[in-house]
Amino acid sequence: MNAALRSGRSPRILLLGADGQLGWELRRALLPLGELVPMGRAQADLGDAAGLRALLSGLRPQVVVNAAAYTAVDRAQDEPEAAQRVNAEGPALLADYAAASGAWLLHYSTDYVFDGSGTRAWREDDAPRPLSVYGRSKLDGERAIRASGCAHLILRTSWVFAARGANFAKTMVRLAGERESLRVVADQVGAPTSAELIADLSALALHRLLREPELARANAGLYHLSSSGSTSWHGYACHVLEHVERRGMRLRCRAADVQAIGTADYPVPAPRPANSRLDCQALQAWLGVWLPPWQPQVERMLDEAYAL
């Protein structure tokens, strides 16, 4: 363990991807844990190995939180090298630093590491079989971190949203204001998950790991983190439009006008998993928390985003 952590001093926490949806919420949630150094892509590019090494060498953080990623799922099909640099090689470099320095690494992964078969929720020990370049690059990042032997926490999550930045829910509101009908995929199922929830549970998990060093190694590793319940993209869209309508927003397309379609009716370059349900029992047991349903989180985000 890093000497600064052993001494009980407040750790220096490097947050990468600080200007993204999750990174923005982490800037709030991690503040009480130590000296927070937030870095957006302009200051720290995960695909720039030399720059990243220089940053780590200069800052010498005791905790690295990696909320940066190459997330353009469809574009990754044509840019596999770029996705690999950011999602696999970058995290591997962070893990090497953490292993050599005794720092902790908190990293985020995705439901896209699974092939989406079946109907039960995916457990951490289920065999990953990604369908896309994006999913493979994220899985390679996970494997590099675990192989490094560093003290780490990997949190797989799904369908992330926040009031800041673009997301599916806000896209549905925009399109419903422009069009009289919408067509949304109904045979892909998962749990919309608030970046705020992910950030708060990340802070709680890090607090446990940093303040209970004798238990830290036993509780480190890979966990799933998503809201409870599940829905399809179609169900998600209908819930979003119903909520903003109840709050008085006038739309051209109402929830009843949203047509349910199949994945085959909406072709995209990168295949998506049909079943993105994640089993989060291990995280709930370790942290002693209850993961809330997705609906009130989405509603709160919409109220904040549109001042409803």
N, C-alpha and C positions, 0 to 999 in steps of 0.2 A: 504494500500500500504506500502511496505517496506520503512523504514526510509531512507535508502541510496538513493532510487529512489526519495523520496519526496525532499531530499536535493539538487538534481540536480547533485550529484557526478556521475562519470562514474560507471556503474554497473559492478559487477563481473559476468561473463557469463560462466557457466559450460556447455561444449559441450560434450555429450556422443555419442559414436559411431564415434569418430573423424577419425578413420582409414578406414572407408568405403567410398563408392563412393560419397554419399551425404555429409558425414562428412568431407571429404577432401576439398570439395568445400566450405563448411560452415566455415572451418578454415580461408579461405581467406575472405569470404564475411562479416563475423561478426567482424573482427578485428577493424574496425573503431568505433564500438558501445560501446566498453568498455574493461575491463580487461578480455581477453579470456583465459579460462583454458580448453584446449582440452584433452580429455581422450579417449583412445582406450579401447578395451575389456580387455586387460591385466591389465589396471589400474582401470577399472570400469565395472564390469560384472552386467548387468541388472538382471540376475538371482540369484545374491547373495544379498539377502535382508539385511543381517547384514553388509556386506561391503559397500553397497550403503548408508545405514543410517549413517555409520561412516564417509563416504566421505562427505555427505551433512552437517553433523554436524560440521565437521572440516573446510570446505570451506565457508559455509554460503553464497552461491551464491544468487544474486538478480534475476538472470534469469537462467533457466535451459532449454537447447535445447536438445531434445532427438532424435538423429538420429540413435540410436541403435535399433536393432530388431532381432528376429529370422526369417530369410527370406528363409530358406530351405523348400519351399512349400510342396514338395512331402515327404520329411523326417518327416515333422510335422505330417503326418497321422499316423506314427508309434511312434512319440514322443510328444503326446499331452500335457503331463505335462510340458515338457521343453518349448514348444511354449507358454503355458499359463504363466509360470513363467516370461519369458522375455517380451512377448507382452502384457500381461494384469496385472500381479501382480507387475512387475517392474514399469510401468507407474503409477499404482495406488499409489505406495509408493512415487514417485516423486510428484504426485498431492497432497498427504497428506502433504508433506514438503512445497509445494508452498502455500497451504491453510493456514498452521500454521504460515508461515514466511512472507507472503505477496509478495512472489516472483512470477514472471511470468513463465509459462511453455509453451514451444513451442514443439509440438509433431507431428510426421508424421504418416499418416495412408495410406490406400490403396483402390484401386478399387475392391479388392477382398471381401470387405464387402457386395457387391451386388451379386445377383444371375445371372446377365448378360442377363436377359430376355429383350425382346423388342428391339427397334432400336434407341430410342431417348437418348440423353445424360442424365446421372443421375444427379439429383439436390441434394443439401444438405439435403432437407427435405423428400426425398424419403425413403421408408422403407428399411433398409438393410436386406438382407437374404443371408448370406454367405454360400457357397457350401462346404468349406473345413475347416479343423482344423485351418490352418493358418488364413483364413479369420475370423473365429469365435474368435480366440485369439486377433486379431487386433481390432475387434469390441468391445470385452470386455474391452480392454485397453481404447478405446475412451469413453465408458460409465463410466468407473471408474473415468476418469479425469473430465468429466462433472458433475458427481454426487458429487465430492469432494467440489465443490464451489470455486475452486482456479481460479485465473486469468489465462486464458489459450487461446492458439491458436492451433487448430488442422488443419493440412493441409493434405487432401487426394490427392494422386497423382497416376500416373500409368506409367508402362513400363519405368522405370528410367534407364538412361545410362550415362556413363562418360568415358573420355579417360583413367582414372585410374581404374584398376580392371577389372573383367570379366563382360561381358554383352552379350546380344543376337547378336548385330551387329558384335562384334569382334569374336564371335563364328562362325557366318556365314562366315566371311572372312577366318578364320582358316580352316573350313571344305571345303570351296570352293578351297582352295589351296591343299587339300589332296584328294578330290573326284571329279569324273566327273559328278555327278548329286546329287541333294539334294531334299528332300521331306519336305515341310513346310506347316503348318496348315494355311488354308485360310478362315476359318469360325469363327475366333475370331478377334474382331476389337477393336482397342483402339488408343491412341496417344502416341508414343514414346516421352519421356520428359527428357530434359537435367538436370542433377544434378546441373549444373552451373546456369540454369534458376531458379530452385527451391531455390538454396542458395541465389541468388540475391534478389528474391522477399521475401524470409524469412527475410533478413536483412532490406529491406524496410518496411515490416510489423512491425517488432520489433521496428524499429526507430519511426514509427508512434505511436505505443502503449506506448513507453517509454517517448517520448517527448510531447505527447498530452494526459496527464493523464485524463483530463476532458472528453475526448472522448473514452478513452481506453475501458472501460467496454461495451460501446454501440457497439464497433466494434470487440470485442473479440468473440471467438467461433469457429465454424467449417466452413471451406471453401474447395472448390475443386481447384486444381492447376494442370493443364496439358497443353501441347502444343495445339495449335489450329489445326483443321483438324483431320483426322483419317485414319487408314490403317489396313490391316490384317498383321499377322506375315509374310505371303507370300509376300505381297506388300512391307513390310519393308525390307525383305531379298533381294528382287530384287533391290530396291533402293540402298541399301548398296553396292551390287556387281556392279551395273552400275556405281556408283560414283567412286569406287576404280579402276575400269577398265579405266574410263575416265582419271584418274590421272596416268595411266601407270602401274598399278599393274597387273602382269600376274597370271591368275587363271586357274585351271583345269576345274572348273565349272563356266560357265558364267550365267548371270541373266536369259537368255532364257532357261537354262537347269534346272531351279528350278521348280519342280513339285508341283502344288497346291493340297493339300490333305485336308480331313475333320478331325475334332477332333477325330472321331471314328477310324480313320486310324492311330492315334498316341496315343495309350493309355498310361496314366500316373496315378500314385496313387491318386493325388489330382485333382478334377474337377476344370476347369478354367471357369470364366465367358465369355460367347460368346460376350457380349457387354460391353466393359469397357470404353465407352465414358463418359466423365465427363463434366458437365455444369459448366463453370467457370465464369459466368456473375457476381456473387456476389463479387468475389475477384477483378475482373477487375473494378467494380464500386467503391468499397471501396478504392483501391489503385490508381485508375486513370491510369491504365496501359493497354496495348494491348498485349495479349499473342501471340507470334509469331508461325508460322507453324513449324511442326516438322522437315521437310526436311532439311532446312539450318542448324539447330542445329546438326542433325546427321552428315551432311557433314563436319561441322567444327570439330566435335569430331573425325571423321575418319582421317581428315587431320592432326590433332594433334597426334593421337595415332600412326599413321604410317609414320609421317613426309612426307606427300605427297605434 
